C-alpha cells in the first residue's frame, strides 16, 4: 500500500506538470484487495486518475479470482479503466530462458492466459460496464481464439465451469493495444478485436516497443484514414473516459481561432 501510494502520488505530480499530455493509471496492492479498493477510491477522487494498470496475474491468483471482485466492482462504479500488462514469465533458468523467450513467447502467453481468465471467469458479465485493455495486441489470444473457443465447446467440464458463454462471443467487449510489429498482424488483430477496440500501444521506452510510436499504424496501407484516427487516439479517448475533456479542448480551440 505504501509503495502504491508513493508511485501514484509521483504520477500525479507528473500529470500536474503536463496536464495536457498525461493521464494517470494507478498501481494497486492487489494481493490485499481491501487495501486496493481503498487506494482505488483515493486515486479516482483525489488524484483524478482514469484507470489502473495491473499484471496478468496476482501472485498465484489468475484474474478471475473471486477475491478481486471488490476491486472490479469499485473500478466499475468509479468508471475507471483497467490496462493489463504481462509479467512474471519463467526466467528462473528453465528451458525458455534462452533466446529471450520469456519476453518473446512468455509475455504473449501470459496475456492470453489473462484474457482467458477474464472471459471464462465470467468477469465481463459480472461487471458489464468494466473496461479492460490488454497489452501487446492481446498477446497470443487473437491468433488462438479459434482453438480456445473450440476447447470451450468440446471440454465444457474444464473450460465452461464458470461461464457458459463462448469466448468468441465476447469479442468486441474488450480492448487491446496495437503493438504487434507487423502490418498484416495489425490488420488481422483489428478484424478480430474490432475497429473501435484497438488502441495505439508504444511499450515506450523498452526495446520491444516501437521506435516511433504509431508508425506501424500510420504507414499501414490496408487502413483508411478514419480507422487510423480511431487507433491513434479516438479509441483510447473512449477507453479512458476522456470524451468530455476532448470536447472541451476542441471547443476552446474553436473559440481561440474565432
N, C-alpha and C positions, 0 to 999 in steps of 0.2 A: 504494500500500500504506500509506504513511504517513497519507494523508488518510482512508482507510478505518478504520484503527486509531483515529485521532482521533475520528471520528464514532461508531464503535461503543463506544468507552470512555465517551463522553459519554452515549450512550443507556443504558449500563449504570448510570451514576450516577443517571439519572432513574428507572430501574426500582428501584434500591435505595432511593430516596426515597419511592416509592409502589408497593411490591411487590404490593399488592392491586388496582392499577389498570392496570398496564402489563406487556406482554411485549415482547421485542425482536426486530426484524427487522434484519439486518445489511446493511451496504454492503460490496461486494467489488470489488477491482480486476480485473474480468472480462477486460479486454484483456490481462492477464497471468495465464492460467488457473492456472499452478502456484502463483503467489503467492495467487491467490484461494482455492485449496484450503487453503493454509497458514492463511489468516485464517479460513476456514470452520471449520476444526478448533478454532481458538482461541475463536471466539465460541460454539461449541457446548459445549466442555469447560470453559473458564474463565468465560465470561460467561453461560452457560446460556440463550442465545437460542433462540427457537422456529423461526426461519426466516431468510430473506433477502428483500430487495426488489431487483429488477433492472429494467432498462429493457426496452423492446420489441425492442431490438437492441443490439449492442455494436460501435460504430463501423460498419464495413462488414460485420460478421457478422450474419446472422439467428440466431435462437435454435436452429436445427438444426445450427449449425456444429460439426463434429467436435472442434475444439479445446476446446469447452466440455464435452465428455463427462466429463472427470475431475471437473469441478465438480458435474455432475449426479450422478455416481456417489457422490461424497463426501457430498453432501446426502442422497441416498437412504439410504446406510449410517448416517448420523447421525440420521436421522429428522427432518430439517429441511424445512419447507415453503418454497415459492417463490412470492412475490407479484410479479406482472408489471404494471408501470405504464408507459403510453406516454410517449415523449419524442422530442425531436429532429425535430419536424414542420418543414415547409417555412416558415421565417419570413424568408427571405433576399430578399424583395422580389418573389416570384413572384405569379402571379395569384390564389393562395389566401390572400394576406396580408389582403386586405380582409374586413371584416365578422367579424373574429375567427375566421376559418375554420380556421386551424391548430389551434385548440382545439375548435371545434365539429364540424369534419369530419376534420381531420388526425388527432386523437387516436383516434377510433373506427376509422379506417383502420389506424393503426399497431397497435392492439390486435388487430384481425382478422388482420393480417399475421403478428403474433407467434403467434397460435393456429394459423394455417395452417402455419407453420414447424414448430411442435412436433408437430402431427398428421402432416403429410406427411413430416416428417423422421424419423418412427418413434421419437420420443423416449419416448413413453409405453409402448411395448413394450420398448425397450432398458432403461428404468428403471421397471418397473411399479409400484414402491412409492413413487415420487416424486409429491408432491402439488403441483400448480400451481393458482394462483388468478389470474384476470385482472381488471383494474380496469374500472370503468365498465360493468358488465354485459356484459363481453366485447366492448365496442365494437360494431362493425358485424357481428361474426361470427354471433350468434344469428339475426339477421334476414336473413342472406345464406347460411346454411348449406346451403339447398337448391341455390342456384346453385353454391356451392363443391363440393358433392357431385356435382352433375351434371357439372361441369367435370372432376372426378376420373374420372368414368366415361367421358366422351367423348374426353378427351385424356390417356389414361394415359401417353403418351410425354412429356408435360410435367409432369403432376401426380402420377403414381404411380411415379416413378423410384426413390424410397427407401422407399416404403410402399404396399403393395397394398391395405391396409385402407381402406374408405370412411371419410371424415371423420365421417360421420353415426354410424358405429358407435362412435366414441369419446365420444359424448355420454353424460354420467353418469360420466366418468372424470376430469373436472377441474372446478374451481370458477370461479365469477365472483362479483364483489360485486353488490350490489343497486342501485347508483347509476344509475338510468335516468330519474328525474324524472317518471315518468308511470305511473299505476296500471295501465293496460292493457298498457303495455310490460313492467312488472314481472310481471304475470300470464303474459304470453307467454314472458318470459325463464325463469320457473320451469318452464313446460311443456317448454321445450327443454333446459335445462341440468339440471333435476332438483330436486325439493323439498329434497333433502339436500345440494345442491351450490351454493346461493346464499347468500352471506354479506353481512351488513349492511356497506354502504360509506358513508362520510361525505364524503370528499375535504376534510375539515377541514384548514386554515382558509380554503380558496380559494373564490373567487366561484362556481365551478361545483359546489360542494358543497351538501349540504342545510343550510339554516339551523338546522333542528332535526333532528339525525341520528336516523334511524329513523322520522320522522313519516310518510313515504310508506307504509312497511310497517305501521305501527300503525293507520293510517286506511284501509288497503285493504279494501274491502268484500268482495272476492272471496276473501280469505284467511281460513282458520279460525284459531282461537287457537293450536292446536298448530303449524301451519305458520309463523305469525308468530314463535312462540318459537324455532323452528328457525333462521329467518333472522336474528332479532335476536341470538342468541348460541350456540345449540347447534351449528350447522354450523361456526361459527368455532372452537369448542372442539375439534371433531373435526379440522378442518384444521390447527390449530396443535399438536395432540397434547397438549391440556390436560385430557383426561378425568380423569386421576388427581388433578390439582390440584383440579378442581371437586369430585370425590368427597370429597376430604379436607376441603375447606371446608364442604361440606354436612354431613359427619359432625361437624365441630367445632361447627357451628351447632345441630345437634340436641342435642349434649351440653350446650352452653351453655344451651339452653332447657329441659333436663330438670330 
